[in-house]
Amino acid sequence: MTVQRVRHFLRDDLGGGEAEVKRWLQHWLGLGFAALEQTLAQRQSPSPFCFSDRPGLADLHLIPQMSNARRLGHDLTPYPLLLAVEQRCVTLDAFQSARPDAQPDFPKTDGPS
């Protein structure tokens, strides 16, 4: 949903302006997050992560998607279960070392000019 080439296609090839691209992103982000929130709400046995007592593939995909959603201005407050999972994940070393800004090739800035 937040893939640059899809956004460029919507804007450049289909002639959508930035407002239309943002609306498209908000729509699909909202549908995906709402579906996962509902799925988590319907679990027979609540767990600290999406589907287990340990992070799994769903958690690995959820955390960067939530980060992208924030970057794109998507409101995440309607998804308290997803936010709770995220809070648990981001405290773990594996998630902290996987953050883009923790990578050795992440562009460093010297701050404001």
C-alpha positions as CSV (number, residue, x, y, z in Angstrom):
1,M,0.0,0.0,0.0
2,T,2.8,2.4,0.8
3,V,5.1,1.2,-2.0
4,Q,6.6,4.1,-3.8
5,R,6.1,2.6,-7.3
6,V,2.4,2.1,-6.7
7,R,2.0,5.7,-5.5
8,H,4.0,6.9,-8.5
9,F,1.7,4.9,-10.8
10,L,-1.4,6.4,-9.3
11,R,0.0,9.9,-9.6
12,D,1.9,9.7,-12.8
13,D,0.2,7.1,-15.0
14,L,-3.3,7.5,-13.8
15,G,-3.1,11.3,-13.3
16,G,-4.2,11.3,-9.6
17,G,-3.0,14.3,-7.7
18,E,-1.5,14.1,-4.3
19,A,-4.9,14.4,-2.6
20,E,-6.2,11.4,-4.5
21,V,-3.1,9.3,-3.8
22,K,-3.4,10.2,-0.1
23,R,-7.1,9.3,-0.1
24,W,-6.3,5.9,-1.8
25,L,-3.6,5.2,0.8
26,Q,-5.9,6.1,3.7
27,H,-8.7,3.9,2.3
28,W,-6.5,0.8,2.0
29,L,-4.5,1.3,5.2
30,G,-7.8,1.7,7.0
31,L,-9.3,-1.4,5.6
32,G,-6.3,-3.5,6.4
33,F,-5.8,-2.2,9.9
34,A,-9.6,-2.5,10.7
35,A,-9.6,-6.1,9.4
36,L,-6.6,-7.1,11.6
37,E,-8.0,-5.2,14.6
38,Q,-11.3,-7.1,14.3
39,T,-9.4,-10.4,13.9
40,L,-7.5,-9.7,17.1
41,A,-10.7,-8.8,18.9
42,Q,-12.2,-12.1,17.9
43,R,-9.3,-14.3,19.1
44,Q,-10.5,-17.0,21.5
45,S,-7.4,-16.5,23.7
46,P,-5.9,-13.1,23.7
47,S,-2.2,-13.0,23.4
48,P,0.5,-10.3,23.8
49,F,1.4,-10.4,20.1
50,C,-0.9,-10.9,17.1
51,F,-1.4,-14.6,17.4
52,S,1.0,-16.0,20.0
53,D,2.9,-15.3,23.1
54,R,5.9,-14.6,20.9
55,P,6.2,-12.3,17.8
56,G,5.4,-14.0,14.5
57,L,5.1,-13.2,10.9
58,A,2.0,-11.0,11.4
59,D,3.9,-8.9,14.0
60,L,7.0,-8.6,11.7
61,H,4.8,-7.1,9.0
62,L,2.6,-5.1,11.2
63,I,5.2,-2.9,12.8
64,P,6.8,-1.4,9.7
65,Q,3.3,-0.9,8.2
66,M,2.2,1.1,11.3
67,S,5.4,3.1,11.0
68,N,4.6,3.8,7.3
69,A,1.0,4.7,8.2
70,R,2.2,7.3,10.7
71,R,4.7,8.7,8.2
72,L,1.7,9.1,5.8
73,G,-0.5,10.8,8.4
74,H,-2.9,7.9,9.0
75,D,-4.7,8.0,12.3
76,L,-4.0,4.8,14.3
77,T,-6.1,5.6,17.3
78,P,-9.0,3.4,16.1
79,Y,-6.8,0.3,16.5
80,P,-6.0,-0.1,20.2
81,L,-5.2,-3.8,19.9
82,L,-2.7,-3.2,17.1
83,L,-1.2,-0.3,19.1
84,A,-0.8,-2.6,22.1
85,V,1.0,-5.2,20.0
86,E,3.2,-2.6,18.6
87,Q,4.2,-1.3,22.1
88,R,5.2,-4.8,23.0
89,C,7.2,-5.4,19.9
90,V,9.2,-2.2,19.9
91,T,10.6,-3.0,23.3
92,L,12.3,-6.2,21.9
93,D,15.9,-6.1,20.8
94,A,15.1,-7.8,17.5
95,F,12.6,-5.0,16.5
96,Q,14.9,-2.3,17.7
97,S,17.9,-3.5,15.7
98,A,15.6,-4.0,12.6
99,R,14.5,-0.3,12.6
100,P,15.7,1.5,9.4
101,D,17.6,4.1,11.4
102,A,19.6,1.3,13.2
103,Q,21.0,0.1,9.9
104,P,24.6,0.9,9.0
105,D,23.6,2.3,5.6
106,F,20.8,4.5,6.9
107,P,21.4,8.1,5.7
108,K,22.8,10.2,8.5
109,T,22.2,13.9,8.8
110,D,24.1,16.4,10.7
111,G,20.9,18.1,11.8
112,P,19.5,21.4,10.6
113,S,21.6,23.6,8.4
